[in-house]
Amino acid sequence: MNTSTTPISPVAAQNPADRRTFVRATLDLGDVLLRPWGREVAELDVMLDGLVAAAADPLIALWNPFPAADRNEAMALLEVREGGWDRGSVASFAVLGAADGALLGNVTVRWVDRADGLAMMGYWVLPAARGRSVATRATRAVTSWAFRTADARRIEIAHAVGNEASCRVADRCGYLPEGTLRDSHRFGDGAYHDEHLHARLSSDPEPTDPAGGPTA
Ligand SMILES: CC(C)(COP(=O)(O)OP(=O)(O)OC[C@H]1O[C@@H](n2cnc3c(N)ncnc32)[C@H](O)[C@@H]1OP(=O)(O)O)[C@@H](O)C(=O)NCCC(=O)NCCS
């Protein structure tokens, strides 16, 4: 009988749920910064107004609705996002212009099954910043960060079949199409829509096509 013992590395010995913790970080893309949402966000009133404007945008209200009818609701939302970071369970980033700190959008990744390394990605971009690869660049950055720092194994994006812009973002971020989910999610119009499921595995290659130039 072999009685020798192989030392267990500290990383392997860790509980996956501990290892799979989103830890606050700022992601610097040069002209764009991704900063964790929370009560301490810079220019709080401007950010609250940005969230209220985003929630009122017809496309966001349709495809990615969230409750921020006024500054109080937006503040409550920031507190929820702060709690997500505190628990390491939801990583929600404000996407900001590096030059002026203007709010451009949001990228959020959350565990669906933390022990299994399965996460879900979501994003929105304010109308004035659309069409400049903000969503693509920010989503690529958060994807790499989640694989690298939080040991994500598989990240999914699900978007309504009619949301072609989101489909392009998922494609350009290397999330392969995996099929159609029927009547799978109730969107802002109150109706259930079919969704396309896309996913990236940690073992998939980084997308190689250029994500687009500077946003400014
Ligand atoms: C989807 C969304 C985040 C895209 O943001 P963005 O910063 O404009 O995205 P990008 O510039 O990185 O890429 C957009 C891609 O969609 C394409 N696109 C934009 N509008 C489109 C439309 N109406 N139909 C088809 N494609 C469209 C662009 O041409 C681009 O593709 P390309 O690079 O091949 O040219 C933004 O439109 C949005 O906030 N929509 C509302 C909320 C939402 O849908 N969130 C996702 C829920 S799953």
The ligand as an ORCA input file, in Angstrom:
! r2SCAN-3c Opt
* xyz 0 1
  C     -27.284     46.185    -26.698
  C     -26.483     47.421    -26.320
  C     -25.900     47.219    -24.930
  C     -25.340     47.590    -27.322
  O     -24.495     48.655    -26.873
  P     -23.431     49.337    -27.849
  O     -22.368     49.976    -27.020
  O     -24.122     50.175    -28.836
  O     -22.839     48.069    -28.559
  P     -21.580     47.990    -29.533
  O     -21.329     49.329    -30.162
  O     -20.465     47.370    -28.761
  O     -22.058     46.932    -30.624
  C     -23.345     47.037    -31.115
  C     -23.457     46.085    -32.293
  O     -24.830     45.935    -32.544
  C     -25.123     46.442    -33.826
  N     -26.425     47.066    -33.728
  C     -26.773     48.195    -33.119
  N     -28.081     48.417    -33.259
  C     -28.563     47.393    -33.992
  C     -29.836     47.052    -34.490
  N     -30.918     47.803    -34.244
  N     -29.950     45.929    -35.218
  C     -28.885     45.142    -35.468
  N     -27.646     45.415    -35.011
  C     -27.492     46.531    -34.293
  C     -24.012     47.388    -34.156
  O     -23.877     47.586    -35.548
  C     -22.838     46.649    -33.542
  O     -22.461     45.565    -34.344
  P     -21.167     45.632    -35.307
  O     -20.027     45.803    -34.369
  O     -21.165     44.350    -36.021
  O     -21.360     46.813    -36.172
  C     -27.346     48.710    -26.355
  O     -27.970     48.798    -27.597
  C     -28.394     48.736    -25.260
  O     -28.134     49.228    -24.160
  N     -29.611     48.225    -25.559
  C     -30.690     48.202    -24.556
  C     -30.413     47.276    -23.383
  C     -30.072     45.872    -23.854
  O     -30.538     45.407    -24.868
  N     -29.241     45.191    -23.055
  C     -28.878     43.807    -23.333
  C     -29.914     42.882    -22.778
  S     -29.514     41.183    -23.184
*
